[in-house]
Amino acid sequence: MSAWICATCGHQHADTPVPPPACRICTDPRQWVRWEGQEWTTLEELRGEGHTVEIRPIEAGLIGLAIAPSRFIGQRALIVITPAGNVMWDCFGFIDATAVAAVTAIGGLAAVSASHPHFYGAMVEWARAFDAPIHLPEADARWVMRPDPSIAFYRDSAEPLPGVRLIRCGGHFPGSAVLHWPEGAAGRGVLLTGDTFTVVRDRSWVSVMWSYPNLIPLDTATVRRVGGAVAGLGFDRLYGGWWDSVIDHDATNAVARSIDRLAVMLSGAHDLEM
């Protein structure tokens, strides 16, 4: 049997003799099915096509990983390196022995987590490679397409390792979450967001939406709740879900002013010439 991987989103599904008729992640209105129709792949096929894992240093205590050449929706993972162990944040639909060896060389993984179902990828494969638990919000349990004993659900927040906190914010998905790493950015604090807060083209702002690719907004109250979930946290830097999705400094204020702007625009109480 094969653990089928959706060729669009990279979400790995359960081992079955034949692939599912469709990927539930992509048929949901927040995502899309490619015009050519549903397609599936496997780790074996991806390896046979020559895919590898690109690893980049991001900052002290943080590295990034992504499938190369790029596939799926282009997301990358991050590994937070701490004295208590390493946490993998977000994932993509690939893993190979070379990448496992490289992560082993920096201390392996003590925990795996993700911002939301679009970034679950091959998280079970990564967790099994290091005998690490996966921490996910119970609000998104229905979107786990490959159930596994390594998955532990939390309600609103969790601390997979000392000094690293997961916080459920909601919005894009009911369980959309962030990872707060206070020791990042030389002690000024880092927030890892996937696209719970997505960094926009003007990289001093973020956005919060129900669907980004299909441009479906949230309501004002929900946007305020999402912003409120991180109010009071100390973070100077923010990393979204892609290589260039970074707010390098003053990220706390960037999030706060972005939430205010979105809330005003969604309420209809705005000046069109603002």
N, C-alpha and C positions, 0 to 999 in steps of 0.2 A: 504494500500500500504506500501511498505518498501523502505527505502533508502539503496540500496544494497551496500555492501562493497566488493571490490575485495579481495579475500582471499590471493592473492599474494602480492599486493602492499599496500593494506589498504586504497586505495582512495575511499571515499564514493561518490556514484552516486545519481542522482535525484530519488525522489519517483516515482515508477512505479509499475503497477500490477505484472509484471514479470521482471526478471533481463534482462539487455541488453545481446545481443548475445556474446559480448566480451568486455573486458576492453580496451579502447583506449590507456590508459597509458601503459599497458603491451604489447600490440601488436606493439607499437612503437619500433623501433630497439634499443633504449636506455635501454629498460627493457626486460622482458621475460614473456612468458606464461609457467606455469609449465608443465612438460611432461604429467601429467594426464589430462591436459586440463583446460579450464576456470572453476573456482569455485567461488561461491559467499557466503557471510555470511551477518548477520545483527547484530546490537547492541544487540538485544534480544537474539540471538543465542550465541554470545560471553559471555554475562552475564550469560546465562544458563550453559555455559561450565566452569564457575568459574573464568573467567578473572577479574582482578582488575587493578588499576593503581598504579604502584610503584612510590613513590616520594622520591627524594634524595636531600639533600643540596649539592650544588656544591661549592659555595664560597659566601662571603657576598653579598647579593643582587641578588643571582642567584640560582634557583632550577631547577631540572630536573624531568621529568615525562615520563613514558613509560608503555605500556601494559605489564602485568605480568600474567602468563608466557608469554615470548616473542612470538610475532606473526609478520606476514608480513615480512618486510625486516629489522626488528630489530631496527628501528630508535627510537630516543627519542626526546621529546620536551624540550625547555628551557623557563623559565619565568624570565624576567628581572624585578626586583622590583625597582621602582624609586619613589621619592617624588610626582611626578605628576600622578602616576598610574603604572600598571604592563602591560608588553607586553609579549604575548606568541609567541615564535619563533619556527617554524616548528611544525608538528603535527603527529599523528598516528591515526589509525582507530578505536578509542575506547574512551568512556567517561562513567562515572557512577556517581551516586549521592554522593558517598563517596569522590571522587576526586573533584567534584564541591564544596562540603563543605570545603575541605581542602584548595582549592584555594580561596574560599570566605574568609576564616579565615586570609589570608595574604593580603587581599584587593581586591580580584577579578581580573578581566581583563579589562583594558581600551582599548586594541588593540590586534589584532592577525595578524601575518604575517608568511611568509614561504620562504624558500630559493628557492624552485622549486617544480614542480608538484608531484614528487615522495613523497614529504613530506606534501601534502595537507591533507591527512587523513580525519578525521572527524572535520575539522576546522569549518565548519558551525555549528555543534552541540555545540562546545566550544564557538563560538561567540554568539550564541543565548542564551546560559546559562547565559551569563553576559551582554547581550545587548551591545556587543562590535563590532566595525567595523573591517573588514578584509582588510588589505592593501596588494595588489598584483601588480606586474608589468604588464602593459597592454600587453607587448610582449608575455606573456604566457596566455592571456585570453582564447584562444581556448582550453586550457587544464583544464579548470574548468568544472568538470563533474557534479557538483551540484550548479547551479547558485543560488544566494541568494541576496536579497537587502542589506545585510550587507557588500557586497564586493565592495570596492572602488579601482579603478586602478590608479596607478601612472606611470609616464613615465620613468624617470631615477633615481630619488631619492625622498624620502619622510621622514618627521619627524612626526611619529605617536604620539610621546610625546616629550616634551623638554628633550634634552640630549640623545635621541635615534634616530639614522638615518638609513634608509634603502637605500641601494645603489645597483642598477642593474649593474651586471658585464658581463652577457652573458656567453657564452662558453658551458657548459653542456646543458643548454636550453637558448633560446634567452633572457629570463627574469631572469635567475639565479642570485640570489641576496645575499647580506650579510647584517648583522646588526652590526653597529658600536656603541659601548657603552663606551664612553671615561672614565666614572667614575669607570668602572670595574677594577678588579685586583688592588684594593687599589689606584685607580687613574692613573694607568699606561696604562689603556685602554684594552678593550676586543673586539675581532672580532668573531661573530657567523657566521658560513659559511655553515652549512649543508654539501653538497658536491659540492658547487660552487668551493671551494678549499677543497679537501678531505685529511685528515691526513693519511699518509701511515704508513706502519709497522715500519719504522724508524721514530719515532715521532719527528724528528727535520726537517722534510720535508713535503711538500704537493704535490698533483698532480692535474691537471686540464685535464679532458677528456670529449669527447662527450658522450661516454658510458663507465661506469666503469665495469658493469658485463660482457659486451660483448667485452671489451678491444678495443674500437674504439677511436683512438686519434683525437685531433684537429690539425689544422695547426699552424705554427709558429706565424703568424700574429694575429690569434685569441687568442692564449695563451698570447701574449704580451698585447693585449687589456684587457684581464681579469685581468692580474696583474696590469696594469696601472690604473684600476678602483679603486684600494685601495692604490695606491702609494700616500704618503704624509699623510695617516691616522696614528694616534698614537695608537698603540696597542701592548702590551707585551705578551698577552695570546690569544690563538685561540681555539675555540671549534667547532669541526665538528659535524656530525649528529648522533654519537653513543656514548655510555657511555665512551669508552676508547679513543675516537678521540680528543685528547687534546695536544696542544703544550703549555706547562706551562709557558715558558718564551722565550724572544727573538723571538717572532712570526713574527714581521715585517721583520726581516732579513731572517727568515726561508722561508717566502713567496717569498721575492725578489730573494734569491739564487735558490729556486725551479723553479721559472719562467725562470730564466736565464738557468738553466740546461735543462729544457724541451725545450726551444726555440732552444738551440744548438743541442740537440739530434734530434729534428724534422727537423731541417734544413739540416741534413746530414753532417754538417761541424764539426764532432766530431772525437776524437781519441778513437778508440774502446778499448784501454787499459786505459782509464781515470779512 
